[in-house]
């Protein structure tokens, strides 16, 4: 499971992508994504430091994407927020998972981790935008994202 910061960033970036890339006010994005504006402001600041968005104050300002949403993956967001979903942790504890410390669940954990990482690398902001634009911002239309159901991880 992704952290709240990563999930909120994905939703906000999906909103930006669905609305043309910005600029959009943080207040507008926060309302659309049901995220408290002060919390989203911190998230946007981290995304700006990573070069994923740019911010501008004043008239005509706001937050805008600086990257192509079809080339921006959830994995990259996990890196920005140091998400535990991409950390090589043993499922039987908090130690680093490695061949040198192969616990009874090591083979299973390694295979599942690779599936999770592959999914995160392939899930782009443009796919999230397609899904969210149907689900959240156009509730009369059925979701039609190009996302295939993932195996439970």
Secondary structure, 3 states (H helix, E strand, C coil): CCCHHHHHHHHHHHHHHHCCCEEECHHHHHHHHCCCHHHHHHHHHHHHHCCCEEEECCCCCEEEECCCHHHCEHHHHHHHCCCHHHCCECCCCCCECCHHHCCCCHHHHHHHHHHHHHHHHHCEHHHHHHHHHHHCCCCCCCCCCCCCCCCCC
